[in-house]
C-alpha cells in the first residue's frame, strides 16, 4: 500500500538573520507574514499566493551543498524581466545571468538568486502544474 500525499503543505528553510530574511522575503519579494505558534525558538511563517514558506533560525550560516539544493518561485513570463530588474535594483545577489532553455517543447526562463542567509532560490516562469 502506498502512502497518500496530495501536495506540499509548506517548505521550511533555515536562516541566520531573521530580520534580514523578513526584509528580503516581504519587502523585496512581496511575501505576507502569517501568524506562527510559539515553538520556543525564533522563526517566521510567510505566504506567497497559496503557498507557505517557514523560516527557522539556524545556529550557523547556511551554505548550499552538493546537488544544488534550492526552491523555485513562479514568476509569470510577462513579469520575468521586470522582476529580475527589481531584485537586482534591491541589491539581491544573483548567481549568473538569467537563462533560457526549452524543456520538452516549452520555453523556460530561470534565474538564481540567494537570500541573505545564502539559501538558493530559482525564479522561473514554469508555474505550478496546470499553469505555465
Backbone as CSV, one residue per row, in Angstrom:
resi,resn,N_x,N_y,N_z,CA_x,CA_y,CA_z,C_x,C_y,C_z
1,UNK,0.845,-1.174,0.000,0.000,0.000,0.000,0.894,1.241,0.000
2,UNK,0.593,2.194,-0.848,1.357,3.433,-0.923,0.768,4.485,0.008
3,UNK,1.630,5.351,0.504,1.173,6.473,1.316,0.372,7.437,0.443
4,UNK,-0.528,8.172,1.048,-1.325,9.153,0.323,-0.796,10.545,0.620
5,UNK,-0.211,11.159,-0.405,0.281,12.533,-0.310,-0.386,13.320,-1.419
6,UNK,-1.007,14.438,-1.069,-1.758,15.206,-2.051,-1.041,16.464,-2.520
7,UNK,0.057,16.831,-1.886,0.798,18.027,-2.273,1.630,18.530,-1.114
8,UNK,2.236,19.667,-1.319,3.047,20.280,-0.280,2.172,21.073,0.685
9,UNK,2.514,21.022,1.959,1.894,21.880,2.956,2.686,23.186,3.026
10,UNK,4.008,23.057,3.125,4.893,24.211,3.188,6.316,23.751,2.925
11,UNK,7.203,24.698,2.698,8.638,24.443,2.618,9.254,25.178,3.790
12,UNK,10.183,24.535,4.494,10.866,25.152,5.629,12.361,25.241,5.328
13,UNK,12.931,26.408,5.589,14.360,26.611,5.382,14.954,27.279,6.612
14,UNK,16.271,27.222,6.724,16.982,27.875,7.815,17.558,29.194,7.357
15,UNK,17.524,30.164,8.245,18.141,31.471,8.005,18.997,31.806,9.220
16,UNK,19.977,32.696,9.027,20.812,33.067,10.172,20.535,34.473,10.675
17,UNK,19.675,35.226,9.968,19.301,36.581,10.391,17.829,36.771,10.048
18,UNK,16.963,36.637,11.039,15.520,36.676,10.812,15.050,38.043,10.308
19,UNK,15.626,39.126,10.813,15.226,40.454,10.348,15.593,40.659,8.874
20,UNK,16.799,40.253,8.491,17.212,40.367,7.087,16.338,39.487,6.199
21,UNK,15.984,38.300,6.692,15.115,37.406,5.925,13.734,38.016,5.743
22,UNK,13.176,38.606,6.800,11.862,39.247,6.709,11.890,40.370,5.664
23,UNK,12.911,41.198,5.709,13.041,42.287,4.736,13.120,41.735,3.323
24,UNK,13.944,40.719,3.116,14.119,40.122,1.791,12.819,39.518,1.269
25,UNK,12.229,38.627,2.043,11.043,37.914,1.552,9.804,38.812,1.490
26,UNK,9.645,39.715,2.431,8.437,40.561,2.448,8.596,41.820,1.606
27,UNK,9.671,42.567,1.820,9.824,43.844,1.130,10.303,43.692,-0.313
28,UNK,11.194,42.732,-0.564,11.725,42.561,-1.918,10.838,41.639,-2.752
29,UNK,10.446,40.496,-2.184,9.691,39.503,-2.959,8.180,39.557,-2.730
30,UNK,7.704,40.316,-1.769,6.268,40.511,-1.597,5.521,39.435,-0.827
31,UNK,6.200,38.644,-0.011,5.530,37.652,0.821,4.770,38.353,1.945
32,UNK,3.788,37.668,2.498,2.973,38.180,3.604,3.284,37.376,4.862
33,UNK,3.417,38.053,6.005,3.687,37.380,7.276,2.408,36.733,7.791
34,UNK,2.504,35.495,8.228,1.389,34.755,8.827,1.610,34.622,10.331
35,UNK,0.539,34.345,11.069,0.667,34.026,12.495,1.451,32.729,12.628
36,UNK,2.280,32.668,13.662,3.106,31.479,13.902,3.011,31.108,15.378
37,UNK,2.788,29.830,15.670,2.782,29.418,17.077,4.151,29.644,17.722
38,UNK,4.181,29.749,19.028,5.443,29.888,19.762,6.028,28.494,19.968
39,UNK,7.065,28.193,19.200,7.717,26.894,19.297,8.908,26.919,20.246
40,UNK,9.165,28.079,20.854,10.291,28.189,21.763,11.593,28.539,21.061
41,UNK,11.545,28.805,19.783,12.722,29.258,19.040,12.250,30.251,17.975
42,UNK,13.116,31.169,17.568,12.700,32.196,16.614,12.445,31.638,15.217
43,UNK,11.475,32.231,14.574,11.140,31.832,13.213,10.057,32.736,12.664
44,UNK,9.635,32.436,11.444,8.656,33.258,10.759,7.930,32.392,9.746
45,UNK,6.621,32.538,9.679,5.833,31.867,8.647,5.379,32.922,7.654
46,UNK,5.519,32.594,6.361,5.192,33.527,5.292,4.287,32.876,4.266
47,UNK,3.571,33.727,3.525,2.711,33.231,2.446,3.016,34.007,1.174
48,UNK,3.051,33.286,0.069,3.073,33.887,-1.261,2.045,33.112,-2.075
49,UNK,1.045,33.812,-2.591,-0.044,33.115,-3.275,-0.705,32.160,-2.307
50,UNK,-0.846,30.908,-2.693,-1.453,29.907,-1.811,-0.397,29.023,-1.141
51,UNK,0.865,29.419,-1.229,1.961,28.614,-0.688,2.548,29.247,0.561
52,UNK,3.133,28.399,1.411,3.759,28.880,2.637,5.244,28.553,2.644
53,UNK,6.017,29.475,3.213,7.441,29.283,3.455,7.656,29.510,4.942
54,UNK,8.256,28.543,5.610,8.530,28.656,7.040,10.021,28.860,7.232
55,UNK,10.387,29.869,8.026,11.783,30.177,8.298,12.093,29.841,9.744
56,UNK,13.217,29.194,9.955,13.715,28.917,11.300,15.134,29.419,11.391
57,UNK,15.515,29.927,12.555,16.853,30.486,12.714,17.849,29.360,12.986
58,UNK,18.924,29.344,12.183,19.982,28.346,12.322,21.093,28.908,13.202
59,UNK,21.810,28.018,13.866,22.934,28.432,14.696,24.133,28.860,13.858
60,UNK,24.241,28.309,12.647,25.369,28.616,11.775,24.845,29.105,10.432
61,UNK,25.657,29.883,9.700,25.223,30.344,8.386,24.889,29.175,7.465
62,UNK,23.961,29.424,6.570,23.514,28.420,5.613,24.430,28.480,4.398
63,UNK,24.779,27.323,3.841,25.539,27.323,2.590,25.033,26.189,1.718
64,UNK,24.886,26.464,0.412,24.404,25.417,-0.490,25.372,24.232,-0.506
65,UNK,24.827,23.050,-0.527,25.649,21.849,-0.541,25.605,21.160,-1.894
66,UNK,26.049,19.932,-1.936,26.056,19.179,-3.192,24.641,19.023,-3.749
67,UNK,24.535,18.949,-5.061,23.228,18.741,-5.684,22.460,20.018,-5.905
68,UNK,23.072,21.150,-5.599,22.471,22.463,-5.824,21.070,22.564,-5.234
69,UNK,20.916,22.373,-3.917,19.588,22.475,-3.307,19.028,23.891,-3.451
70,UNK,17.741,23.965,-3.756,17.067,25.244,-3.923,15.571,25.018,-3.918
71,UNK,14.812,26.108,-3.846,13.386,26.035,-4.123,13.097,27.051,-5.201
72,UNK,12.006,26.854,-5.925,11.696,27.693,-7.075,10.409,28.468,-6.832
73,UNK,10.435,29.738,-7.227,9.271,30.607,-7.147,8.808,30.941,-8.557
74,UNK,7.515,30.892,-8.760,6.912,31.161,-10.065,6.799,32.656,-10.317
75,UNK,7.304,33.074,-11.467,7.173,34.462,-11.934,6.524,34.395,-13.313
76,UNK,5.367,35.002,-13.520,4.735,34.949,-14.840,5.697,35.469,-15.922
77,UNK,5.643,34.846,-17.083,6.547,35.181,-18.180,6.559,36.673,-18.485
78,UNK,5.384,37.298,-18.507,5.319,38.717,-18.859,5.846,39.634,-17.752
79,UNK,6.142,39.086,-16.576,6.700,39.860,-15.467,8.154,39.474,-15.171
80,UNK,8.701,38.527,-15.939,10.015,37.974,-15.620,11.110,39.044,-15.657
81,UNK,11.233,39.774,-16.766,12.298,40.772,-16.886,12.171,41.864,-15.824
82,UNK,10.962,42.331,-15.584,10.727,43.362,-14.581,11.100,42.861,-13.187
83,UNK,10.784,41.602,-12.902,11.116,41.019,-11.603,12.624,40.923,-11.420
84,UNK,13.328,40.482,-12.446,14.789,40.385,-12.359,15.389,41.772,-12.144
85,UNK,14.900,42.762,-12.848,15.376,44.138,-12.661,15.118,44.605,-11.226
86,UNK,13.956,44.277,-10.686,13.599,44.704,-9.330,14.497,44.064,-8.278
87,UNK,14.774,42.771,-8.394,15.627,42.129,-7.383,17.068,42.632,-7.499
88,UNK,17.521,42.880,-8.723,18.872,43.444,-8.890,18.940,44.853,-8.296
89,UNK,17.908,45.660,-8.539,17.870,47.021,-8.004,17.860,47.014,-6.475
90,UNK,17.296,45.958,-5.886,17.256,45.831,-4.428,18.570,45.292,-3.861
91,UNK,19.545,45.022,-4.743,20.843,44.540,-4.282,20.904,43.060,-3.992
92,UNK,19.941,42.299,-4.490,19.912,40.853,-4.252,21.032,40.187,-5.042
93,UNK,21.740,39.269,-4.402,22.826,38.546,-5.057,22.247,37.577,-6.085
94,UNK,22.748,37.657,-7.315,22.340,36.734,-8.380,23.473,35.756,-8.644
95,UNK,23.125,34.564,-9.062,24.116,33.551,-9.414,24.142,33.446,-10.934
96,UNK,24.834,34.339,-11.560,24.897,34.371,-13.011,23.720,35.123,-13.598
97,UNK,23.684,35.138,-14.924,22.611,35.811,-15.644,21.420,34.881,-15.816
98,UNK,20.226,35.437,-16.022,19.063,34.591,-16.312,19.339,33.737,-17.548
99,UNK,18.730,32.561,-17.574,18.927,31.643,-18.702,17.592,31.327,-19.359
100,UNK,17.698,30.848,-20.585,16.528,30.373,-21.331,16.863,29.003,-21.877
101,UNK,15.879,28.136,-21.869,16.061,26.796,-22.426,14.697,26.313,-22.894
102,UNK,14.670,25.170,-23.527,13.412,24.562,-23.950,13.327,23.193,-23.280
103,UNK,12.292,23.002,-22.479,12.041,21.721,-21.814,10.846,21.058,-22.482
104,UNK,11.102,19.976,-23.183,10.029,19.192,-23.807,9.125,20.059,-24.671
105,UNK,9.746,20.989,-25.418,8.997,21.844,-26.323,8.459,23.120,-25.702
106,UNK,8.680,23.331,-24.399,8.186,24.527,-23.709,9.357,25.434,-23.348
107,UNK,9.326,26.699,-23.793,10.386,27.638,-23.396,10.344,27.882,-21.886
108,UNK,11.518,27.926,-21.275,11.646,28.121,-19.832,12.671,29.217,-19.575
109,UNK,12.318,30.150,-18.711,13.262,31.166,-18.262,13.520,30.934,-16.782
110,UNK,14.781,31.136,-16.380,15.147,30.912,-14.990,16.303,31.823,-14.597
111,UNK,16.290,32.232,-13.344,17.391,32.986,-12.753,17.534,32.511,-11.311
112,UNK,18.762,32.458,-10.837,19.020,32.008,-9.474,19.530,33.175,-8.641
113,UNK,18.938,33.323,-7.457,19.317,34.369,-6.514,19.558,33.710,-5.163
114,UNK,20.107,34.465,-4.226,20.237,33.952,-2.861,19.589,34.919,-1.892
115,UNK,19.062,34.352,-0.804,18.524,35.200,0.253,19.688,35.635,1.144
116,UNK,19.461,36.496,2.124,20.569,36.984,2.954,21.334,35.893,3.708
117,UNK,20.726,34.717,3.893,21.397,33.621,4.586,22.106,32.661,3.637
118,UNK,21.997,32.896,2.330,22.663,32.034,1.357,21.790,30.958,0.755
119,UNK,20.500,30.876,1.130,19.598,29.910,0.511,19.427,30.268,-0.964
120,UNK,19.504,29.268,-1.831,19.375,29.495,-3.263,17.904,29.402,-3.663
121,UNK,17.468,30.387,-4.459,16.086,30.467,-4.920,16.108,30.588,-6.437
122,UNK,15.341,29.745,-7.097,15.182,29.862,-8.541,13.934,30.686,-8.822
123,UNK,14.068,31.689,-9.653,12.913,32.428,-10.159,12.672,31.892,-11.557
124,UNK,11.484,31.349,-11.819,11.210,30.708,-13.100,9.805,31.004,-13.570
125,UNK,9.639,30.957,-14.890,8.296,31.156,-15.429,7.570,29.834,-15.635
126,UNK,8.105,28.772,-15.046,7.386,27.494,-15.008,6.502,27.528,-13.784
127,UNK,5.208,27.538,-14.003,4.264,27.651,-12.889,3.933,26.319,-12.272
128,UNK,3.083,26.358,-11.249,2.574,25.118,-10.673,1.926,24.271,-11.755
129,UNK,1.821,22.985,-11.538,1.215,22.101,-12.519,-0.115,22.677,-13.004
130,UNK,-0.314,22.659,-14.304,-1.531,23.197,-14.865,-1.445,24.680,-15.147
131,UNK,-0.291,25.300,-14.836,-0.127,26.743,-15.045,1.253,26.967,-15.670
132,UNK,1.264,27.621,-16.836,2.557,27.916,-17.473,2.623,29.366,-17.865
